[in-house]
């Protein structure tokens, strides 16, 4: 009788459906301790009214790499529901994702939107996500220097939480009137409670590159 009750109980348990993110390209990713965080990217479009075959996304999810797992069931976690105000974080492909100096804040910068109806007027190219409180917040950009949104850029972070952005370009998909290659190195100091943007002198630096990589050595 006990065995029958156990079997019936197991049959009545709700089916647990593991989260599996949809395939995408041009997403941003960063490793924080033993968790890889992913943001945005271009996902396949099934609605022709939104744009082309691919549209940009503002989804956020993570993968726990602290332990091994079966390839059929990776330990993904969907954090997209943390974005309670979708207008705060517009959809983006080819953005960058880096960890701030406090060790818990993710900084998203730039990216192009692939949605026809996405209005980037007065939208900040940078946003923050706190991995401890699971809260998104906007980043106020400085009037001087003027830092415009980019896509196809690269980034690198040092041990003090200073992020450097290289290359990329600005165009209509980033809210820029025109088309401009970025030849500057953009520096962001992410000390807790602040975000200090600056443009160091270029001197004899190389021209900016599109879809390049950046590594700190």
C-alpha positions, 0 to 999 in steps of 0.5 A, a space after each residue: 500500500 505504501 509503495 502504491 501511494 509513493 507511485 501515485 505521488 510521483 505521478 502527480 508531481 508537476 513536470 519541471 520544464 528546464 529553461 533553455 535559451 533560444 539560439 542567437 548571435 551577437 550576444 554579450 557574455 561575461 564570467 562572474 565567479 562561477 557563473 556566465 551571464 549572457 545578455 541580448 543578442 539577435 534571435 530568429 524572427 517569426 514576426 515579419 512586421 518587426 524587421 528582418 529574419 533576426 531581431 534584437 533581444 533584451 533577455 538576460 540569463 546565466 549558466 552555472 559552471 561550478 559543476 558538471 552537468 548533462 548536455 541535455 540539461 545545462 543549469 540555465 537560469 532565466 533572469 528576463 523577468 527581472 526587467 519589470 520596465 522593458 522601456 528601461 533596457 532596449 533590445 540590443 545586438 553586438 553590445 558589451 557586458 562587463 563586471 563593475 568594480 563592486 563585483 556584483 554589477 553588470 554594465 551593458 554598453 551599446 548595441 544595435 536594435 533590430 526592431 523597427 518600432 524601437 525608439 532610441 530617443 533619450 535612451 541611455 546606451 548604458 544600463 546596469 544590472 545588480 546580480 545580488 538584488 536582481 534589479 536593473 537601473 539606468 546610467 546617466 551619460 555625461 554631457 562632457 565628454 559626449 559618449 555615443 552608443 556603439 555596436 560591433 565594439 569590444 571591451 576589456 576590464 582591469 582589476 580595478 573595475 575600469 572598463 575600456 571600449 574600443 572600435 565599433 560604429 554608431 549609426 541609426 541602429 544605435 540612435 545616431 543620425 549618420 554613420 560614424 566609425 569610433 576611433 576613440 578609446 572610451 574609459 569607464 571607471 565603475 567605482 561603487 556609486 559612480 560611473 566616470 566616463 572619459 576619452 583619453 588622448 588618441 595620440 598615434 593610436 590605431 583607427 577603430 575596428 569593427 567586430 574586433 576583440 580586446 584582451 588585457 595582458 
